Amino acid sequence: MIRFLFRFIGFWFLAGAFVALVYDGTKSIAGNAVFITKLGETWNAIHSTSLQLLQPAIERHVAEWLWDPVALTILTAPTWLVLGIIGAILALLGRKKKPLIGYGRD
């Protein structure tokens, strides 16, 4: 059941990555320049208050050093890339195990 949930959520993330890639592509074609939407911009457009609460929450509950190099790097990465990586990891975690063949069944 948990593998199915990982696969299901992973494929939703991959679908979101594809939508973000198509959005950036159409914006680039229409503007005759390369546009890359950052994850922070997308998150701010969807729900800005949760993004504003993220920094104090990470610094207070996890670690102060985690915000500046790690979280800011992820927030400045392209949306399609971050969603695609998360979706691929979840889909790989949820894949079905290969059946063992031969003497490996012991």
C-alpha positions, -999 to 999 in steps of 0.1 A, spaced: 0 0 0 28 24 9 46 17 -24 14 26 -43 12 58 -24 48 67 -32 42 59 -69 9 79 -69 24 110 -53 56 107 -74 36 106 -106 17 137 -95 50 155 -89 62 144 -123 29 157 -138 35 190 -120 71 191 -133 58 186 -169 32 214 -165 59 237 -152 82 228 -181 54 235 -206 46 268 -189 83 279 -191 85 267 -227 54 286 -239 65 317 -220 99 314 -236 85 310 -271 61 339 -267 88 362 -253 116 352 -277 138 346 -247 145 319 -222 123 321 -191 129 299 -161 105 300 -133 121 295 -99 105 273 -72 104 303 -48 84 323 -73 60 295 -80 55 289 -43 50 326 -36 24 328 -63 5 298 -49 7 305 -12 30 333 0 23 331 37 36 295 40 68 305 21 73 334 46 69 310 75 94 285 61 126 304 70 118 308 107 105 273 110 137 258 94 160 280 115 141 273 148 132 237 145 158 221 122 191 240 120 201 276 113 228 266 88 203 247 67 184 278 55 212 297 37 230 272 15 205 244 12 169 259 12 178 290 -8 195 268 -34 164 247 -37 141 278 -39 162 294 -66 163 262 -87 138 258 -116 104 245 -106 103 218 -132 137 204 -120 128 203 -83 94 187 -89 109 163 -114 136 151 -90 112 147 -61 87 128 -84 114 105 -98 127 97 -63 92 89 -51 84 68 -82 116 48 -78 110 43 -41 75 30 -49 84 7 -78 76 -30 -75 104 -54 -66 117 -77 -93 109 -113 -88 140 -134 -78 150 -160 -103 171 -191 -97 190 -196 -65 184 -161 -51 151 -172 -35 168 -188 -4 
